[in-house]
Amino acid sequence: MGPDPAVAAVRLAVRRVLDRLPQDKTVLAACSGGADSLALAGALAFEAPRAERSAGGVTIDHGLQDGSDERADAVVRTMADLGLDPAGSIAVTVDGPGGPENAARDARYKALDEAAQRLGAAAVLLGHTQDDQAETVLLGLARGSGARSLSGMPSEFTRQGVLYIRPLLDLDRATTRRACKAMGLEPWDDPHNVDPSYARVRVRHQALPALEKALGPGVAEALARTARMLRDDADALDDLAARSYAELEEPGEDGYRVGLRVAGLEELPRAVRTRVLRMAAVKAGSPPGTLAAVHVDAVDRLVTAWHGQRHVDLPGGLRAVRRYGKLLFGPA
């Protein structure tokens, strides 16, 4: 008799990832102790030795709740019992811009970067599921952030030289919970995951159920499928924008860091042009997380609706100004 179908699905997703990673390097699972990452850790612990490779696990102690260190220790023991080696926890300080969610995310990824670099890991596996993807798309839709935001989370990405992979994006949260139960694993439910002060929690427990009730089942799957299609489109537009940026970039002047040739910008389709403008603003030092569509639209009007306006203020204490046939980006 084969494994439970949910267990088989999670293991298959992990096996497909392992098959394409370098054999001589360890693979790490980032595990919070929740059902998604715990099912991922269990599947990795099962598949890695069968692929004759090493695998470890790491949990991050954000220190945001009483007893978080004890919870992290319990997760480490579970990972070690599964057979993941090394298995450890990293305590981080959550203190940064963008609110507690962004600060926690930044601290978490920095710790994972350092752990993967120290161990020479081939990749870090993340436990995000189809439901997480659907929530991300709805949050992006509410912000009005454009196709890139609506394309959700990528199945893999690299930062600081570390490859991150999300093997479970095609599986729903119910599957990971069933997999944990079948593997005899007891997930921990983070109280923050039911705290309605967080927008993602409201999407999870209010918005998505309301959509399912109004439109029928399958909304999360449809949103995730939409994200995949939009990501293909966004990737193609970003590639065109990168080439256009390289062709239009000019030296900055009068203390401005980045310049773009206006004549060439006017000829670009808006979808490409606005991406070029965003690239220039970010290169000049504007924080990507706070540089919103409203800022880029205002800069775009310096190209398409120019009537002598002075400048556009941008996040990070920067401004964009039109001068000498160029758009210039730099400190205010």
C-alpha positions as CSV (number, residue, x, y, z in Angstrom):
1,M,0.0,0.0,0.0
2,G,1.4,3.4,-1.0
3,P,1.6,6.5,1.1
4,D,-1.4,8.8,1.8
5,P,-2.2,10.8,-1.3
6,A,-1.4,14.1,0.4
7,V,2.0,12.8,1.6
8,A,2.7,11.5,-1.9
9,A,1.8,14.9,-3.4
10,V,4.2,16.8,-1.1
11,R,7.0,14.3,-1.6
12,L,6.6,14.4,-5.4
13,A,6.9,18.2,-5.3
14,V,10.1,18.0,-3.3
15,R,11.5,15.2,-5.4
16,R,11.1,17.2,-8.5
17,V,13.1,20.0,-7.0
18,L,15.9,17.8,-5.7
19,D,16.3,16.1,-9.1
20,R,17.5,19.4,-10.6
21,L,19.8,20.6,-7.8
22,P,23.5,19.9,-7.5
23,Q,24.1,16.5,-5.8
24,D,27.1,17.5,-3.7
25,K,25.4,20.3,-1.8
26,T,22.9,20.2,1.1
27,V,19.4,21.5,0.8
28,L,17.7,23.4,3.6
29,A,14.0,23.5,4.6
30,A,12.9,26.7,6.3
31,C,10.4,25.5,8.9
32,S,8.2,27.6,11.1
33,G,6.4,24.6,12.6
34,G,3.2,25.4,10.8
35,A,1.5,22.8,8.6
36,D,2.9,23.9,5.3
37,S,6.6,24.1,6.2
38,L,6.3,21.1,8.5
39,A,5.0,19.0,5.7
40,L,7.8,20.3,3.5
41,A,10.4,19.4,6.1
42,G,8.9,15.9,6.5
43,A,9.0,15.3,2.7
44,L,12.5,16.6,2.4
45,A,13.7,14.3,5.2
46,F,12.1,11.4,3.4
47,E,13.3,12.2,-0.2
48,A,16.9,13.5,0.5
49,P,18.4,10.2,1.6
50,R,16.7,8.3,-1.2
51,A,18.4,10.8,-3.6
52,E,21.7,10.2,-1.7
53,R,22.1,13.7,-0.6
54,S,22.2,15.7,2.6
55,A,19.4,17.9,3.9
56,G,18.9,20.2,6.9
57,G,16.4,22.5,8.4
58,V,16.3,25.9,10.0
59,T,13.7,27.8,12.0
60,I,13.7,31.5,12.7
61,D,12.8,32.8,16.2
62,H,11.4,36.3,15.6
63,G,11.1,36.9,19.3
64,L,7.6,38.5,18.8
65,Q,5.8,36.3,21.4
66,D,6.4,35.0,24.9
67,G,8.0,31.6,24.7
68,S,9.1,31.9,21.1
69,D,12.5,30.5,22.0
70,E,10.9,27.4,23.4
71,R,8.7,27.0,20.3
72,A,11.9,27.3,18.1
73,D,13.6,24.6,20.2
74,A,10.6,22.3,19.7
75,V,10.7,22.8,15.9
76,V,14.4,22.0,15.9
77,R,13.8,18.8,17.9
78,T,11.1,17.8,15.4
79,M,13.4,18.5,12.4
80,A,16.2,16.5,14.0
81,D,13.8,13.6,14.8
82,L,12.8,13.6,11.1
83,G,16.5,13.2,10.2
84,L,17.3,16.6,9.0
85,D,20.9,17.4,9.8
86,P,21.9,20.1,10.6
87,A,18.8,21.3,12.3
88,G,18.9,24.6,14.1
89,S,17.2,27.9,15.0
90,I,18.3,31.5,14.5
91,A,17.1,34.3,16.7
92,V,16.5,37.6,14.9
93,T,15.6,41.1,16.0
94,V,12.5,42.5,14.2
95,D,13.1,46.2,13.8
96,G,12.9,48.0,10.5
97,P,10.8,50.0,8.1
98,G,7.6,49.0,6.5
99,G,5.7,47.8,9.5
100,P,6.1,44.6,11.6
101,E,5.3,42.2,8.7
102,N,7.9,43.6,6.4
103,A,10.4,44.0,9.2
104,A,9.9,40.3,10.2
105,R,10.2,39.2,6.6
106,D,13.5,41.2,6.1
107,A,15.0,39.8,9.3
108,R,13.9,36.2,8.4
109,Y,15.4,36.3,4.9
110,K,18.7,37.9,6.1
111,A,19.1,35.0,8.6
112,L,18.2,32.4,6.0
113,D,20.7,34.0,3.6
114,E,23.5,33.8,6.1
115,A,22.7,30.2,7.1
116,A,22.6,29.0,3.5
117,Q,25.9,30.8,2.7
118,R,27.6,29.4,5.8
119,L,26.5,25.8,4.9
120,G,27.1,26.2,1.1
121,A,23.5,25.1,0.5
122,A,22.2,24.4,-3.0
123,A,18.9,25.9,-2.1
124,V,16.5,26.9,0.7
125,L,13.0,25.4,0.3
126,L,10.0,27.5,1.4
127,G,6.6,26.1,2.3
128,H,4.3,28.6,0.6
129,T,1.2,27.0,-0.9
130,Q,-1.4,27.8,-3.5
131,D,-3.5,29.5,-0.8
132,D,-0.6,31.8,0.1
133,Q,-0.3,32.7,-3.6
134,A,-4.0,33.5,-3.9
135,E,-3.8,35.7,-0.8
136,T,-0.8,37.5,-2.3
137,V,-2.7,38.2,-5.5
138,L,-5.7,39.6,-3.7
139,L,-3.4,41.9,-1.6
140,G,-1.8,43.1,-4.8
141,L,-5.1,43.7,-6.4
142,A,-6.2,45.8,-3.4
143,R,-3.1,47.9,-3.6
144,G,-3.5,48.5,-7.3
145,S,0.1,47.7,-7.8
146,G,0.0,46.4,-11.4
147,A,0.9,43.1,-13.2
148,R,4.1,42.4,-11.3
149,S,2.3,42.5,-8.0
150,L,-0.6,40.5,-9.3
151,S,1.8,37.8,-10.6
152,G,2.3,36.8,-6.9
153,M,5.3,34.9,-5.6
154,P,7.7,33.3,-8.0
155,S,8.3,29.6,-7.7
156,E,12.0,30.4,-7.2
157,F,14.3,33.4,-6.8
158,T,17.8,34.3,-5.9
159,R,19.0,36.8,-3.3
160,Q,22.5,37.3,-1.9
161,G,23.6,34.4,-4.1
162,V,21.1,32.0,-2.4
163,L,18.5,30.1,-4.4
164,Y,15.1,29.9,-2.8
165,I,12.5,27.5,-4.1
166,R,8.8,27.1,-3.3
167,P,7.9,23.5,-4.2
168,L,4.4,23.6,-2.9
169,L,2.9,26.5,-4.8
170,D,0.6,24.1,-6.8
171,L,-0.7,22.4,-3.6
172,D,-3.4,23.8,-1.3
173,R,-3.2,24.3,2.4
174,A,-5.6,21.4,3.1
175,T,-3.2,19.0,1.4
176,T,-0.3,20.0,3.7
177,R,-2.5,19.6,6.8
178,R,-3.5,16.1,5.6
179,A,0.1,15.3,4.9
180,C,1.2,16.3,8.4
181,K,-1.6,14.2,10.0
182,A,-0.6,11.2,7.9
183,M,3.1,11.6,8.8
184,G,2.2,11.9,12.5
185,L,3.4,15.5,12.7
186,E,1.7,18.0,14.9
187,P,1.7,21.5,13.4
188,W,1.9,24.6,15.4
189,D,-0.7,27.3,14.7
190,D,0.8,30.8,15.0
191,P,-1.6,33.1,16.8
192,H,-0.6,35.8,14.4
193,N,-2.3,33.8,11.7
194,V,-5.7,34.6,13.2
195,D,-5.0,38.2,14.3
196,P,-7.3,40.4,12.1
197,S,-5.0,43.4,12.5
198,Y,-3.0,41.8,9.7
199,A,-4.3,42.4,6.2
200,R,-3.3,38.9,5.1
201,V,-5.3,37.3,7.9
202,R,-8.4,39.3,6.9
203,V,-7.9,38.1,3.3
204,R,-7.5,34.5,4.5
205,H,-10.4,34.3,6.9
206,Q,-12.8,36.8,5.4
207,A,-12.2,37.8,1.8
208,L,-11.4,34.4,0.3
209,P,-14.2,32.6,2.0
210,A,-16.6,35.3,0.9
211,L,-15.4,34.9,-2.7
212,E,-15.8,31.1,-2.5
213,K,-19.3,31.6,-1.2
214,A,-20.3,34.1,-3.9
215,L,-18.5,32.5,-6.8
216,G,-18.2,28.8,-5.9
217,P,-15.1,26.7,-5.1
218,G,-11.8,27.0,-6.9
219,V,-11.2,30.7,-6.4
220,A,-7.8,30.2,-4.8
221,E,-6.7,27.9,-7.6
222,A,-7.9,30.4,-10.3
223,L,-6.1,33.2,-8.6
224,A,-2.9,31.2,-8.5
225,R,-3.3,30.3,-12.2
226,T,-3.8,33.9,-13.0
227,A,-0.6,34.7,-11.1
228,R,1.4,32.2,-13.3
229,M,0.1,33.8,-16.5
230,L,0.7,37.3,-15.4
231,R,4.2,36.4,-14.2
232,D,5.1,35.3,-17.8
233,D,3.8,38.6,-19.1
234,A,5.5,40.7,-16.5
235,D,8.8,38.8,-17.1
236,A,8.6,39.6,-20.8
237,L,7.9,43.3,-20.2
238,D,10.6,43.5,-17.6
239,D,13.1,42.1,-20.1
240,L,12.0,44.7,-22.7
241,A,12.3,47.4,-20.1
242,A,15.8,46.4,-19.1
243,R,17.0,46.6,-22.7
244,S,15.3,50.0,-23.2
245,Y,16.8,51.3,-20.0
246,A,20.3,50.3,-21.2
247,E,19.7,52.2,-24.4
248,L,18.3,55.3,-22.8
249,E,20.4,55.8,-19.8
250,E,22.4,59.0,-19.7
251,P,24.9,60.4,-17.2
252,G,23.3,62.4,-14.3
253,E,23.9,66.1,-14.1
254,D,23.8,68.8,-11.4
255,G,24.1,66.3,-8.6
256,Y,21.5,63.9,-10.0
257,R,22.5,60.3,-10.0
258,V,20.6,58.9,-13.0
259,G,19.5,60.3,-16.3
260,L,17.2,59.1,-19.1
261,R,16.9,60.5,-22.6
262,V,13.3,61.9,-22.9
263,A,13.1,61.5,-26.7
264,G,13.5,57.7,-26.5
265,L,11.1,57.4,-23.6
266,E,8.3,59.1,-25.5
267,E,8.5,56.4,-28.2
268,L,8.1,53.4,-25.7
269,P,4.7,51.8,-25.0
270,R,3.5,52.9,-21.6
271,A,3.8,49.4,-20.1
272,V,7.6,49.4,-20.9
273,R,8.1,53.1,-20.2
274,T,6.8,53.0,-16.7
275,R,9.0,50.1,-15.9
276,V,12.0,52.0,-17.2
277,L,11.1,55.0,-15.0
278,R,10.8,52.7,-12.0
279,M,14.2,51.2,-12.7
280,A,15.8,54.6,-12.8
281,A,14.2,55.7,-9.6
282,V,15.3,52.6,-7.8
283,K,18.8,52.9,-9.2
284,A,18.9,56.5,-7.9
285,G,18.1,55.2,-4.4
286,S,14.3,55.2,-4.0
287,P,13.2,52.2,-1.8
288,P,11.4,49.7,-4.0
289,G,9.0,48.8,-1.3
290,T,7.6,52.3,-0.9
291,L,7.9,53.4,-4.6
292,A,4.3,53.1,-5.6
293,A,2.4,53.4,-8.9
294,V,1.3,56.9,-8.0
295,H,4.9,58.0,-7.9
296,V,5.8,56.4,-11.3
297,D,2.6,57.8,-12.9
298,A,3.7,61.3,-11.8
299,V,7.1,60.8,-13.3
300,D,5.5,59.5,-16.5
301,R,3.7,62.8,-16.8
302,L,7.0,64.6,-17.0
303,V,7.4,62.6,-20.3
304,T,3.9,62.5,-21.7
305,A,2.2,65.6,-20.3
306,W,5.1,68.1,-20.0
307,H,4.1,71.7,-19.4
308,G,7.1,73.0,-17.4
309,Q,6.3,71.4,-14.0
310,R,9.2,71.6,-11.6
311,H,9.8,68.1,-10.2
312,V,8.2,65.0,-8.7
313,D,9.1,64.0,-5.1
314,L,9.9,60.3,-4.7
315,P,10.3,58.1,-1.6
316,G,13.8,58.1,0.0
317,G,14.3,61.9,-0.2
318,L,14.7,61.8,-4.0
319,R,13.1,63.7,-6.8
320,A,12.7,63.4,-10.6
321,V,13.1,66.5,-12.8
322,R,13.0,67.1,-16.6
323,R,16.0,69.2,-17.8
324,Y,18.2,69.4,-20.8
325,G,16.1,66.9,-22.7
326,K,16.6,64.3,-19.9
327,L,14.8,63.0,-16.9
328,L,17.1,63.2,-14.0
329,F,16.8,61.3,-10.7
330,G,18.6,62.2,-7.5
331,P,18.5,63.7,-4.0
332,A,15.9,66.4,-3.3
